[in-house]
Amino acid sequence: MGDEAEQMQREFEALLAAYRTRCLWFLRLDYVPVTTQEKLRVLGYVEQHGDLEAFRRAAPIRSWLSQNSKDAFVR
């Protein structure tokens, strides 16, 4: 995993931890999304149920994940 990927993963995990009880209360407490699609789905929940700060924090992660998921289809 490259530096950018590791940074985005850390940011995703921090966002997940910060908003788990407020935005993801309906998911198991031990649920950790693994695939890009699962991560995008969870980001959608955070954006939908969170505050403006959550939406802003999710945006660069969503952009990065979306970019990398498109690259996977091109290869």
mmJSON file of the N, C-alpha and C atoms, coordinates in Angstrom:
{"data_MODEL":{"atom_site":{
"group_PDB":["ATOM","ATOM","ATOM","ATOM","ATOM","ATOM","ATOM","ATOM","ATOM","ATOM","ATOM","ATOM","ATOM","ATOM","ATOM","ATOM","ATOM","ATOM","ATOM","ATOM","ATOM","ATOM","ATOM","ATOM","ATOM","ATOM","ATOM","ATOM","ATOM","ATOM","ATOM","ATOM","ATOM","ATOM","ATOM","ATOM","ATOM","ATOM","ATOM","ATOM","ATOM","ATOM","ATOM","ATOM","ATOM","ATOM","ATOM","ATOM","ATOM","ATOM","ATOM","ATOM","ATOM","ATOM","ATOM","ATOM","ATOM","ATOM","ATOM","ATOM","ATOM","ATOM","ATOM","ATOM","ATOM","ATOM","ATOM","ATOM","ATOM","ATOM","ATOM","ATOM","ATOM","ATOM","ATOM","ATOM","ATOM","ATOM","ATOM","ATOM","ATOM","ATOM","ATOM","ATOM","ATOM","ATOM","ATOM","ATOM","ATOM","ATOM","ATOM","ATOM","ATOM","ATOM","ATOM","ATOM","ATOM","ATOM","ATOM","ATOM","ATOM","ATOM","ATOM","ATOM","ATOM","ATOM","ATOM","ATOM","ATOM","ATOM","ATOM","ATOM","ATOM","ATOM","ATOM","ATOM","ATOM","ATOM","ATOM","ATOM","ATOM","ATOM","ATOM","ATOM","ATOM","ATOM","ATOM","ATOM","ATOM","ATOM","ATOM","ATOM","ATOM","ATOM","ATOM","ATOM","ATOM","ATOM","ATOM","ATOM","ATOM","ATOM","ATOM","ATOM","ATOM","ATOM","ATOM","ATOM","ATOM","ATOM","ATOM","ATOM","ATOM","ATOM","ATOM","ATOM","ATOM","ATOM","ATOM","ATOM","ATOM","ATOM","ATOM","ATOM","ATOM","ATOM","ATOM","ATOM","ATOM","ATOM","ATOM","ATOM","ATOM","ATOM","ATOM","ATOM","ATOM","ATOM","ATOM","ATOM","ATOM","ATOM","ATOM","ATOM","ATOM","ATOM","ATOM","ATOM","ATOM","ATOM","ATOM","ATOM","ATOM","ATOM","ATOM","ATOM","ATOM","ATOM","ATOM","ATOM","ATOM","ATOM","ATOM","ATOM","ATOM","ATOM","ATOM","ATOM","ATOM","ATOM","ATOM","ATOM","ATOM","ATOM","ATOM","ATOM","ATOM","ATOM","ATOM","ATOM","ATOM","ATOM","ATOM","ATOM","ATOM"],
"id":[1,2,3,4,5,6,7,8,9,10,11,12,13,14,15,16,17,18,19,20,21,22,23,24,25,26,27,28,29,30,31,32,33,34,35,36,37,38,39,40,41,42,43,44,45,46,47,48,49,50,51,52,53,54,55,56,57,58,59,60,61,62,63,64,65,66,67,68,69,70,71,72,73,74,75,76,77,78,79,80,81,82,83,84,85,86,87,88,89,90,91,92,93,94,95,96,97,98,99,100,101,102,103,104,105,106,107,108,109,110,111,112,113,114,115,116,117,118,119,120,121,122,123,124,125,126,127,128,129,130,131,132,133,134,135,136,137,138,139,140,141,142,143,144,145,146,147,148,149,150,151,152,153,154,155,156,157,158,159,160,161,162,163,164,165,166,167,168,169,170,171,172,173,174,175,176,177,178,179,180,181,182,183,184,185,186,187,188,189,190,191,192,193,194,195,196,197,198,199,200,201,202,203,204,205,206,207,208,209,210,211,212,213,214,215,216,217,218,219,220,221,222,223,224,225],
"type_symbol":["N","C","C","N","C","C","N","C","C","N","C","C","N","C","C","N","C","C","N","C","C","N","C","C","N","C","C","N","C","C","N","C","C","N","C","C","N","C","C","N","C","C","N","C","C","N","C","C","N","C","C","N","C","C","N","C","C","N","C","C","N","C","C","N","C","C","N","C","C","N","C","C","N","C","C","N","C","C","N","C","C","N","C","C","N","C","C","N","C","C","N","C","C","N","C","C","N","C","C","N","C","C","N","C","C","N","C","C","N","C","C","N","C","C","N","C","C","N","C","C","N","C","C","N","C","C","N","C","C","N","C","C","N","C","C","N","C","C","N","C","C","N","C","C","N","C","C","N","C","C","N","C","C","N","C","C","N","C","C","N","C","C","N","C","C","N","C","C","N","C","C","N","C","C","N","C","C","N","C","C","N","C","C","N","C","C","N","C","C","N","C","C","N","C","C","N","C","C","N","C","C","N","C","C","N","C","C","N","C","C","N","C","C","N","C","C","N","C","C","N","C","C","N","C","C"],
"label_atom_id":["N","CA","C","N","CA","C","N","CA","C","N","CA","C","N","CA","C","N","CA","C","N","CA","C","N","CA","C","N","CA","C","N","CA","C","N","CA","C","N","CA","C","N","CA","C","N","CA","C","N","CA","C","N","CA","C","N","CA","C","N","CA","C","N","CA","C","N","CA","C","N","CA","C","N","CA","C","N","CA","C","N","CA","C","N","CA","C","N","CA","C","N","CA","C","N","CA","C","N","CA","C","N","CA","C","N","CA","C","N","CA","C","N","CA","C","N","CA","C","N","CA","C","N","CA","C","N","CA","C","N","CA","C","N","CA","C","N","CA","C","N","CA","C","N","CA","C","N","CA","C","N","CA","C","N","CA","C","N","CA","C","N","CA","C","N","CA","C","N","CA","C","N","CA","C","N","CA","C","N","CA","C","N","CA","C","N","CA","C","N","CA","C","N","CA","C","N","CA","C","N","CA","C","N","CA","C","N","CA","C","N","CA","C","N","CA","C","N","CA","C","N","CA","C","N","CA","C","N","CA","C","N","CA","C","N","CA","C","N","CA","C","N","CA","C","N","CA","C","N","CA","C","N","CA","C","N","CA","C","N","CA","C"],
"label_alt_id":[null,null,null,null,null,null,null,null,null,null,null,null,null,null,null,null,null,null,null,null,null,null,null,null,null,null,null,null,null,null,null,null,null,null,null,null,null,null,null,null,null,null,null,null,null,null,null,null,null,null,null,null,null,null,null,null,null,null,null,null,null,null,null,null,null,null,null,null,null,null,null,null,null,null,null,null,null,null,null,null,null,null,null,null,null,null,null,null,null,null,null,null,null,null,null,null,null,null,null,null,null,null,null,null,null,null,null,null,null,null,null,null,null,null,null,null,null,null,null,null,null,null,null,null,null,null,null,null,null,null,null,null,null,null,null,null,null,null,null,null,null,null,null,null,null,null,null,null,null,null,null,null,null,null,null,null,null,null,null,null,null,null,null,null,null,null,null,null,null,null,null,null,null,null,null,null,null,null,null,null,null,null,null,null,null,null,null,null,null,null,null,null,null,null,null,null,null,null,null,null,null,null,null,null,null,null,null,null,null,null,null,null,null,null,null,null,null,null,null,null,null,null,null,null,null],
"label_comp_id":["MET","MET","MET","GLY","GLY","GLY","ASP","ASP","ASP","GLU","GLU","GLU","ALA","ALA","ALA","GLU","GLU","GLU","GLN","GLN","GLN","MET","MET","MET","GLN","GLN","GLN","ARG","ARG","ARG","GLU","GLU","GLU","PHE","PHE","PHE","GLU","GLU","GLU","ALA","ALA","ALA","LEU","LEU","LEU","LEU","LEU","LEU","ALA","ALA","ALA","ALA","ALA","ALA","TYR","TYR","TYR","ARG","ARG","ARG","THR","THR","THR","ARG","ARG","ARG","CYS","CYS","CYS","LEU","LEU","LEU","TRP","TRP","TRP","PHE","PHE","PHE","LEU","LEU","LEU","ARG","ARG","ARG","LEU","LEU","LEU","ASP","ASP","ASP","TYR","TYR","TYR","VAL","VAL","VAL","PRO","PRO","PRO","VAL","VAL","VAL","THR","THR","THR","THR","THR","THR","GLN","GLN","GLN","GLU","GLU","GLU","LYS","LYS","LYS","LEU","LEU","LEU","ARG","ARG","ARG","VAL","VAL","VAL","LEU","LEU","LEU","GLY","GLY","GLY","TYR","TYR","TYR","VAL","VAL","VAL","GLU","GLU","GLU","GLN","GLN","GLN","HIS","HIS","HIS","GLY","GLY","GLY","ASP","ASP","ASP","LEU","LEU","LEU","GLU","GLU","GLU","ALA","ALA","ALA","PHE","PHE","PHE","ARG","ARG","ARG","ARG","ARG","ARG","ALA","ALA","ALA","ALA","ALA","ALA","PRO","PRO","PRO","ILE","ILE","ILE","ARG","ARG","ARG","SER","SER","SER","TRP","TRP","TRP","LEU","LEU","LEU","SER","SER","SER","GLN","GLN","GLN","ASN","ASN","ASN","SER","SER","SER","LYS","LYS","LYS","ASP","ASP","ASP","ALA","ALA","ALA","PHE","PHE","PHE","VAL","VAL","VAL","ARG","ARG","ARG"],
"label_asym_id":["A","A","A","A","A","A","A","A","A","A","A","A","A","A","A","A","A","A","A","A","A","A","A","A","A","A","A","A","A","A","A","A","A","A","A","A","A","A","A","A","A","A","A","A","A","A","A","A","A","A","A","A","A","A","A","A","A","A","A","A","A","A","A","A","A","A","A","A","A","A","A","A","A","A","A","A","A","A","A","A","A","A","A","A","A","A","A","A","A","A","A","A","A","A","A","A","A","A","A","A","A","A","A","A","A","A","A","A","A","A","A","A","A","A","A","A","A","A","A","A","A","A","A","A","A","A","A","A","A","A","A","A","A","A","A","A","A","A","A","A","A","A","A","A","A","A","A","A","A","A","A","A","A","A","A","A","A","A","A","A","A","A","A","A","A","A","A","A","A","A","A","A","A","A","A","A","A","A","A","A","A","A","A","A","A","A","A","A","A","A","A","A","A","A","A","A","A","A","A","A","A","A","A","A","A","A","A","A","A","A","A","A","A","A","A","A","A","A","A","A","A","A","A","A","A"],
"label_entity_id":["1","1","1","1","1","1","1","1","1","1","1","1","1","1","1","1","1","1","1","1","1","1","1","1","1","1","1","1","1","1","1","1","1","1","1","1","1","1","1","1","1","1","1","1","1","1","1","1","1","1","1","1","1","1","1","1","1","1","1","1","1","1","1","1","1","1","1","1","1","1","1","1","1","1","1","1","1","1","1","1","1","1","1","1","1","1","1","1","1","1","1","1","1","1","1","1","1","1","1","1","1","1","1","1","1","1","1","1","1","1","1","1","1","1","1","1","1","1","1","1","1","1","1","1","1","1","1","1","1","1","1","1","1","1","1","1","1","1","1","1","1","1","1","1","1","1","1","1","1","1","1","1","1","1","1","1","1","1","1","1","1","1","1","1","1","1","1","1","1","1","1","1","1","1","1","1","1","1","1","1","1","1","1","1","1","1","1","1","1","1","1","1","1","1","1","1","1","1","1","1","1","1","1","1","1","1","1","1","1","1","1","1","1","1","1","1","1","1","1","1","1","1","1","1","1"],
"label_seq_id":[1,1,1,2,2,2,3,3,3,4,4,4,5,5,5,6,6,6,7,7,7,8,8,8,9,9,9,10,10,10,11,11,11,12,12,12,13,13,13,14,14,14,15,15,15,16,16,16,17,17,17,18,18,18,19,19,19,20,20,20,21,21,21,22,22,22,23,23,23,24,24,24,25,25,25,26,26,26,27,27,27,28,28,28,29,29,29,30,30,30,31,31,31,32,32,32,33,33,33,34,34,34,35,35,35,36,36,36,37,37,37,38,38,38,39,39,39,40,40,40,41,41,41,42,42,42,43,43,43,44,44,44,45,45,45,46,46,46,47,47,47,48,48,48,49,49,49,50,50,50,51,51,51,52,52,52,53,53,53,54,54,54,55,55,55,56,56,56,57,57,57,58,58,58,59,59,59,60,60,60,61,61,61,62,62,62,63,63,63,64,64,64,65,65,65,66,66,66,67,67,67,68,68,68,69,69,69,70,70,70,71,71,71,72,72,72,73,73,73,74,74,74,75,75,75],
"pdbx_PDB_ins_code":[null,null,null,null,null,null,null,null,null,null,null,null,null,null,null,null,null,null,null,null,null,null,null,null,null,null,null,null,null,null,null,null,null,null,null,null,null,null,null,null,null,null,null,null,null,null,null,null,null,null,null,null,null,null,null,null,null,null,null,null,null,null,null,null,null,null,null,null,null,null,null,null,null,null,null,null,null,null,null,null,null,null,null,null,null,null,null,null,null,null,null,null,null,null,null,null,null,null,null,null,null,null,null,null,null,null,null,null,null,null,null,null,null,null,null,null,null,null,null,null,null,null,null,null,null,null,null,null,null,null,null,null,null,null,null,null,null,null,null,null,null,null,null,null,null,null,null,null,null,null,null,null,null,null,null,null,null,null,null,null,null,null,null,null,null,null,null,null,null,null,null,null,null,null,null,null,null,null,null,null,null,null,null,null,null,null,null,null,null,null,null,null,null,null,null,null,null,null,null,null,null,null,null,null,null,null,null,null,null,null,null,null,null,null,null,null,null,null,null,null,null,null,null,null,null],
"Cartn_x":[0.852,0.0,0.898,0.641,1.448,1.124,1.925,1.732,0.35,-0.098,-1.413,-2.514,-2.389,-3.384,-3.436,-2.274,-2.223,-2.845,-2.575,-3.142,-4.662,-5.156,-6.607,-7.259,-6.593,-7.13,-7.213,-6.167,-6.178,-7.299,-7.477,-8.539,-9.914,-10.065,-11.328,-11.614,-10.627,-10.807,-11.128,-10.483,-10.768,-12.194,-12.618,-13.992,-14.991,-14.713,-15.574,-15.682,-14.569,-14.573,-15.329,-15.135,-15.753,-17.264,-17.768,-19.196,-19.943,-19.283,-19.918,-21.229,-21.224,-22.438,-23.522,-23.149,-24.148,-24.725,-23.876,-24.295,-24.395,-23.74,-23.669,-24.208,-25.109,-25.648,-26.323,-26.781,-27.497,-26.569,-25.268,-24.283,-23.684,-23.207,-22.522,-21.357,-21.115,-20.012,-18.658,-18.532,-17.249,-17.149,-18.162,-18.152,-17.091,-16.209,-15.196,-15.285,-15.692,-15.79,-14.415,-14.392,-13.127,-13.027,-14.045,-13.991,-14.263,-13.9,-14.16,-15.655,-16.453,-17.905,-18.464,-17.994,-18.445,-18.041,-16.821,-16.351,-17.166,-17.456,-18.275,-19.68,-20.233,-21.56,-21.544,-20.535,-20.415,-20.21,-19.406,-19.235,-20.574,-21.379,-22.712,-23.564,-23.496,-24.238,-23.758,-22.451,-21.888,-22.313,-22.253,-22.669,-24.156,-24.949,-26.398,-26.818,-26.211,-26.652,-25.771,-24.641,-23.711,-23.951,-23.051,-23.118,-22.258,-22.158,-21.386,-19.915,-19.377,-17.984,-17.776,-18.711,-18.622,-18.63,-19.514,-19.61,-18.295,-17.712,-16.451,-15.298,-15.278,-14.219,-14.361,-15.58,-15.824,-15.478,-15.596,-15.426,-14.094,-12.951,-11.689,-11.493,-12.035,-11.938,-12.773,-13.996,-14.872,-14.209,-13.648,-12.99,-11.842,-11.027,-9.901,-10.372,-11.357,-11.872,-12.504,-13.263,-13.918,-12.893,-11.856,-10.793,-10.12,-9.808,-9.127,-10.032,-11.322,-12.218,-12.372,-12.327,-12.39,-11.118,-9.976,-8.704,-8.712,-9.341,-9.391,-10.158,-11.183,-11.967,-11.236,-10.391,-9.669,-8.584,-7.971,-6.849,-7.254],
"Cartn_y":[-1.173,0.0,1.235,2.188,3.396,4.376,5.428,6.444,7.082,7.43,8.053,7.086,5.838,4.836,4.649,4.612,4.455,5.659,6.859,8.077,8.08,7.727,7.693,6.627,5.498,4.448,4.944,5.639,6.196,7.224,8.073,9.078,8.413,7.359,6.632,6.015,5.381,4.746,5.775,6.946,8.005,8.531,8.695,9.14,8.112,6.859,5.772,5.78,5.936,5.954,7.165,8.316,9.548,9.555,8.914,9.0,7.676,6.666,5.347,5.381,5.954,5.905,6.837,7.939,8.883,8.478,8.004,7.767,6.298,5.443,4.033,3.136,3.654,2.931,1.627,1.52,0.339,-0.766,-0.483,-1.501,-2.122,-3.344,-3.976,-3.106,-3.083,-2.272,-2.723,-4.001,-4.517,-4.535,-3.972,-3.972,-3.002,-3.521,-2.709,-3.024,-2.052,-2.305,-2.596,-3.542,-3.975,-3.551,-3.833,-3.533,-2.056,-1.615,-0.221,0.066,-0.859,-0.64,-0.527,-1.349,-1.271,0.07,0.513,1.79,2.948,2.917,3.964,3.977,2.807,2.716,3.344,3.029,3.582,5.094,5.559,7.004,7.672,7.023,7.553,7.678,6.689,6.755,7.925,8.111,9.209,10.553,10.663,11.907,12.179,11.139,11.28,11.607,10.968,11.091,11.99,12.42,13.227,14.722,15.488,16.934,17.42,18.724,19.295,18.881,18.825,18.413,16.976,16.1,14.716,14.686,15.475,15.537,16.023,17.05,17.593,16.601,15.887,14.892,13.71,13.362,12.213,12.504,13.76,14.116,13.679,14.004,13.58,12.059,11.407,9.946,9.338,9.847,9.371,9.59,10.757,11.074,10.107,9.86,8.959,7.533,7.065,5.709,5.575,6.576,6.535,6.508,7.319,7.356,5.996,5.388,4.1,2.972,3.054,1.995,2.065,3.255,3.396,2.844,3.103,2.577,1.064,0.444,-1.02,-1.581,-0.852,-1.333,-1.123,-0.134,0.181,-0.861,-1.356,-2.294,-3.58],
"Cartn_z":[0.0,0.0,0.0,-0.889,-0.975,0.137,0.197,1.237,1.17,-0.035,-0.192,0.228,-0.166,0.201,1.716,2.352,3.805,4.504,3.995,4.572,4.43,3.253,3.032,3.916,4.094,4.964,6.406,6.854,8.218,8.378,7.368,7.426,7.423,6.618,6.591,7.952,8.549,9.857,10.94,10.871,11.84,11.675,10.438,10.164,10.673,10.41,10.866,12.392,13.076,14.542,15.083,14.453,14.937,14.759,13.711,13.393,13.513,14.041,14.118,14.909,16.094,16.926,16.401,15.773,15.281,13.929,13.027,11.649,11.26,12.002,11.617,12.721,13.525,14.677,14.279,13.043,12.576,12.076,12.037,11.66,12.919,12.795,13.928,14.386,15.674,16.207,15.693,15.365,14.881,13.349,12.673,11.207,10.685,9.844,9.18,7.694,6.895,5.459,4.859,3.94,3.355,1.889,1.119,-0.313,-0.567,-1.742,-2.125,-2.097,-2.602,-2.615,-1.199,-0.298,1.099,1.709,1.437,1.97,1.417,0.123,-0.479,0.127,0.389,0.997,2.391,3.177,4.531,4.472,3.534,3.377,3.064,2.256,1.957,3.199,4.085,5.347,6.197,6.252,7.045,6.447,5.137,4.481,4.692,4.653,4.784,6.216,7.193,8.583,9.439,8.891,9.666,9.511,10.067,9.973,8.798,8.674,7.573,7.643,8.843,9.015,8.519,8.813,8.334,6.808,6.217,4.765,4.162,4.778,4.277,4.44,5.539,5.755,4.81,4.465,3.593,2.135,1.724,0.303,-0.296,0.318,-0.315,-0.306,0.702,0.758,-0.357,-0.533,-1.609,-2.969,-3.163,-4.428,-4.703,-3.692,-3.849,-4.138,-3.376,-3.597,-4.976,-5.387,-6.7,-7.819,-7.679,-8.682,-8.795,-7.665,-7.683,-8.136,-7.877,-8.342,-9.857,-10.442,-11.894,-12.527,-11.88,-12.399,-12.448,-11.489,-11.441,-12.642,-13.085,-14.22,-15.554,-15.619,-16.843,-17.114,-16.077,-16.238,-16.811],
"occupancy":[1.0,1.0,1.0,1.0,1.0,1.0,1.0,1.0,1.0,1.0,1.0,1.0,1.0,1.0,1.0,1.0,1.0,1.0,1.0,1.0,1.0,1.0,1.0,1.0,1.0,1.0,1.0,1.0,1.0,1.0,1.0,1.0,1.0,1.0,1.0,1.0,1.0,1.0,1.0,1.0,1.0,1.0,1.0,1.0,1.0,1.0,1.0,1.0,1.0,1.0,1.0,1.0,1.0,1.0,1.0,1.0,1.0,1.0,1.0,1.0,1.0,1.0,1.0,1.0,1.0,1.0,1.0,1.0,1.0,1.0,1.0,1.0,1.0,1.0,1.0,1.0,1.0,1.0,1.0,1.0,1.0,1.0,1.0,1.0,1.0,1.0,1.0,1.0,1.0,1.0,1.0,1.0,1.0,1.0,1.0,1.0,1.0,1.0,1.0,1.0,1.0,1.0,1.0,1.0,1.0,1.0,1.0,1.0,1.0,1.0,1.0,1.0,1.0,1.0,1.0,1.0,1.0,1.0,1.0,1.0,1.0,1.0,1.0,1.0,1.0,1.0,1.0,1.0,1.0,1.0,1.0,1.0,1.0,1.0,1.0,1.0,1.0,1.0,1.0,1.0,1.0,1.0,1.0,1.0,1.0,1.0,1.0,1.0,1.0,1.0,1.0,1.0,1.0,1.0,1.0,1.0,1.0,1.0,1.0,1.0,1.0,1.0,1.0,1.0,1.0,1.0,1.0,1.0,1.0,1.0,1.0,1.0,1.0,1.0,1.0,1.0,1.0,1.0,1.0,1.0,1.0,1.0,1.0,1.0,1.0,1.0,1.0,1.0,1.0,1.0,1.0,1.0,1.0,1.0,1.0,1.0,1.0,1.0,1.0,1.0,1.0,1.0,1.0,1.0,1.0,1.0,1.0,1.0,1.0,1.0,1.0,1.0,1.0,1.0,1.0,1.0,1.0,1.0,1.0,1.0,1.0,1.0,1.0,1.0,1.0],
"B_iso_or_equiv":[0.0,0.0,0.0,0.0,0.0,0.0,0.0,0.0,0.0,0.0,0.0,0.0,0.0,0.0,0.0,0.0,0.0,0.0,0.0,0.0,0.0,0.0,0.0,0.0,0.0,0.0,0.0,0.0,0.0,0.0,0.0,0.0,0.0,0.0,0.0,0.0,0.0,0.0,0.0,0.0,0.0,0.0,0.0,0.0,0.0,0.0,0.0,0.0,0.0,0.0,0.0,0.0,0.0,0.0,0.0,0.0,0.0,0.0,0.0,0.0,0.0,0.0,0.0,0.0,0.0,0.0,0.0,0.0,0.0,0.0,0.0,0.0,0.0,0.0,0.0,0.0,0.0,0.0,0.0,0.0,0.0,0.0,0.0,0.0,0.0,0.0,0.0,0.0,0.0,0.0,0.0,0.0,0.0,0.0,0.0,0.0,0.0,0.0,0.0,0.0,0.0,0.0,0.0,0.0,0.0,0.0,0.0,0.0,0.0,0.0,0.0,0.0,0.0,0.0,0.0,0.0,0.0,0.0,0.0,0.0,0.0,0.0,0.0,0.0,0.0,0.0,0.0,0.0,0.0,0.0,0.0,0.0,0.0,0.0,0.0,0.0,0.0,0.0,0.0,0.0,0.0,0.0,0.0,0.0,0.0,0.0,0.0,0.0,0.0,0.0,0.0,0.0,0.0,0.0,0.0,0.0,0.0,0.0,0.0,0.0,0.0,0.0,0.0,0.0,0.0,0.0,0.0,0.0,0.0,0.0,0.0,0.0,0.0,0.0,0.0,0.0,0.0,0.0,0.0,0.0,0.0,0.0,0.0,0.0,0.0,0.0,0.0,0.0,0.0,0.0,0.0,0.0,0.0,0.0,0.0,0.0,0.0,0.0,0.0,0.0,0.0,0.0,0.0,0.0,0.0,0.0,0.0,0.0,0.0,0.0,0.0,0.0,0.0,0.0,0.0,0.0,0.0,0.0,0.0,0.0,0.0,0.0,0.0,0.0,0.0],
"pdbx_formal_charge":[null,null,null,null,null,null,null,null,null,null,null,null,null,null,null,null,null,null,null,null,null,null,null,null,null,null,null,null,null,null,null,null,null,null,null,null,null,null,null,null,null,null,null,null,null,null,null,null,null,null,null,null,null,null,null,null,null,null,null,null,null,null,null,null,null,null,null,null,null,null,null,null,null,null,null,null,null,null,null,null,null,null,null,null,null,null,null,null,null,null,null,null,null,null,null,null,null,null,null,null,null,null,null,null,null,null,null,null,null,null,null,null,null,null,null,null,null,null,null,null,null,null,null,null,null,null,null,null,null,null,null,null,null,null,null,null,null,null,null,null,null,null,null,null,null,null,null,null,null,null,null,null,null,null,null,null,null,null,null,null,null,null,null,null,null,null,null,null,null,null,null,null,null,null,null,null,null,null,null,null,null,null,null,null,null,null,null,null,null,null,null,null,null,null,null,null,null,null,null,null,null,null,null,null,null,null,null,null,null,null,null,null,null,null,null,null,null,null,null,null,null,null,null,null,null],
"auth_seq_id":[1,1,1,2,2,2,3,3,3,4,4,4,5,5,5,6,6,6,7,7,7,8,8,8,9,9,9,10,10,10,11,11,11,12,12,12,13,13,13,14,14,14,15,15,15,16,16,16,17,17,17,18,18,18,19,19,19,20,20,20,21,21,21,22,22,22,23,23,23,24,24,24,25,25,25,26,26,26,27,27,27,28,28,28,29,29,29,30,30,30,31,31,31,32,32,32,33,33,33,34,34,34,35,35,35,36,36,36,37,37,37,38,38,38,39,39,39,40,40,40,41,41,41,42,42,42,43,43,43,44,44,44,45,45,45,46,46,46,47,47,47,48,48,48,49,49,49,50,50,50,51,51,51,52,52,52,53,53,53,54,54,54,55,55,55,56,56,56,57,57,57,58,58,58,59,59,59,60,60,60,61,61,61,62,62,62,63,63,63,64,64,64,65,65,65,66,66,66,67,67,67,68,68,68,69,69,69,70,70,70,71,71,71,72,72,72,73,73,73,74,74,74,75,75,75],
"auth_comp_id":["MET","MET","MET","GLY","GLY","GLY","ASP","ASP","ASP","GLU","GLU","GLU","ALA","ALA","ALA","GLU","GLU","GLU","GLN","GLN","GLN","MET","MET","MET","GLN","GLN","GLN","ARG","ARG","ARG","GLU","GLU","GLU","PHE","PHE","PHE","GLU","GLU","GLU","ALA","ALA","ALA","LEU","LEU","LEU","LEU","LEU","LEU","ALA","ALA","ALA","ALA","ALA","ALA","TYR","TYR","TYR","ARG","ARG","ARG","THR","THR","THR","ARG","ARG","ARG","CYS","CYS","CYS","LEU","LEU","LEU","TRP","TRP","TRP","PHE","PHE","PHE","LEU","LEU","LEU","ARG","ARG","ARG","LEU","LEU","LEU","ASP","ASP","ASP","TYR","TYR","TYR","VAL","VAL","VAL","PRO","PRO","PRO","VAL","VAL","VAL","THR","THR","THR","THR","THR","THR","GLN","GLN","GLN","GLU","GLU","GLU","LYS","LYS","LYS","LEU","LEU","LEU","ARG","ARG","ARG","VAL","VAL","VAL","LEU","LEU","LEU","GLY","GLY","GLY","TYR","TYR","TYR","VAL","VAL","VAL","GLU","GLU","GLU","GLN","GLN","GLN","HIS","HIS","HIS","GLY","GLY","GLY","ASP","ASP","ASP","LEU","LEU","LEU","GLU","GLU","GLU","ALA","ALA","ALA","PHE","PHE","PHE","ARG","ARG","ARG","ARG","ARG","ARG","ALA","ALA","ALA","ALA","ALA","ALA","PRO","PRO","PRO","ILE","ILE","ILE","ARG","ARG","ARG","SER","SER","SER","TRP","TRP","TRP","LEU","LEU","LEU","SER","SER","SER","GLN","GLN","GLN","ASN","ASN","ASN","SER","SER","SER","LYS","LYS","LYS","ASP","ASP","ASP","ALA","ALA","ALA","PHE","PHE","PHE","VAL","VAL","VAL","ARG","ARG","ARG"],
"auth_asym_id":["A","A","A","A","A","A","A","A","A","A","A","A","A","A","A","A","A","A","A","A","A","A","A","A","A","A","A","A","A","A","A","A","A","A","A","A","A","A","A","A","A","A","A","A","A","A","A","A","A","A","A","A","A","A","A","A","A","A","A","A","A","A","A","A","A","A","A","A","A","A","A","A","A","A","A","A","A","A","A","A","A","A","A","A","A","A","A","A","A","A","A","A","A","A","A","A","A","A","A","A","A","A","A","A","A","A","A","A","A","A","A","A","A","A","A","A","A","A","A","A","A","A","A","A","A","A","A","A","A","A","A","A","A","A","A","A","A","A","A","A","A","A","A","A","A","A","A","A","A","A","A","A","A","A","A","A","A","A","A","A","A","A","A","A","A","A","A","A","A","A","A","A","A","A","A","A","A","A","A","A","A","A","A","A","A","A","A","A","A","A","A","A","A","A","A","A","A","A","A","A","A","A","A","A","A","A","A","A","A","A","A","A","A","A","A","A","A","A","A","A","A","A","A","A","A"],
"auth_atom_id":["N","CA","C","N","CA","C","N","CA","C","N","CA","C","N","CA","C","N","CA","C","N","CA","C","N","CA","C","N","CA","C","N","CA","C","N","CA","C","N","CA","C","N","CA","C","N","CA","C","N","CA","C","N","CA","C","N","CA","C","N","CA","C","N","CA","C","N","CA","C","N","CA","C","N","CA","C","N","CA","C","N","CA","C","N","CA","C","N","CA","C","N","CA","C","N","CA","C","N","CA","C","N","CA","C","N","CA","C","N","CA","C","N","CA","C","N","CA","C","N","CA","C","N","CA","C","N","CA","C","N","CA","C","N","CA","C","N","CA","C","N","CA","C","N","CA","C","N","CA","C","N","CA","C","N","CA","C","N","CA","C","N","CA","C","N","CA","C","N","CA","C","N","CA","C","N","CA","C","N","CA","C","N","CA","C","N","CA","C","N","CA","C","N","CA","C","N","CA","C","N","CA","C","N","CA","C","N","CA","C","N","CA","C","N","CA","C","N","CA","C","N","CA","C","N","CA","C","N","CA","C","N","CA","C","N","CA","C","N","CA","C","N","CA","C","N","CA","C","N","CA","C","N","CA","C","N","CA","C","N","CA","C"],
"pdbx_PDB_model_num":[1,1,1,1,1,1,1,1,1,1,1,1,1,1,1,1,1,1,1,1,1,1,1,1,1,1,1,1,1,1,1,1,1,1,1,1,1,1,1,1,1,1,1,1,1,1,1,1,1,1,1,1,1,1,1,1,1,1,1,1,1,1,1,1,1,1,1,1,1,1,1,1,1,1,1,1,1,1,1,1,1,1,1,1,1,1,1,1,1,1,1,1,1,1,1,1,1,1,1,1,1,1,1,1,1,1,1,1,1,1,1,1,1,1,1,1,1,1,1,1,1,1,1,1,1,1,1,1,1,1,1,1,1,1,1,1,1,1,1,1,1,1,1,1,1,1,1,1,1,1,1,1,1,1,1,1,1,1,1,1,1,1,1,1,1,1,1,1,1,1,1,1,1,1,1,1,1,1,1,1,1,1,1,1,1,1,1,1,1,1,1,1,1,1,1,1,1,1,1,1,1,1,1,1,1,1,1,1,1,1,1,1,1,1,1,1,1,1,1,1,1,1,1,1,1]
}}}
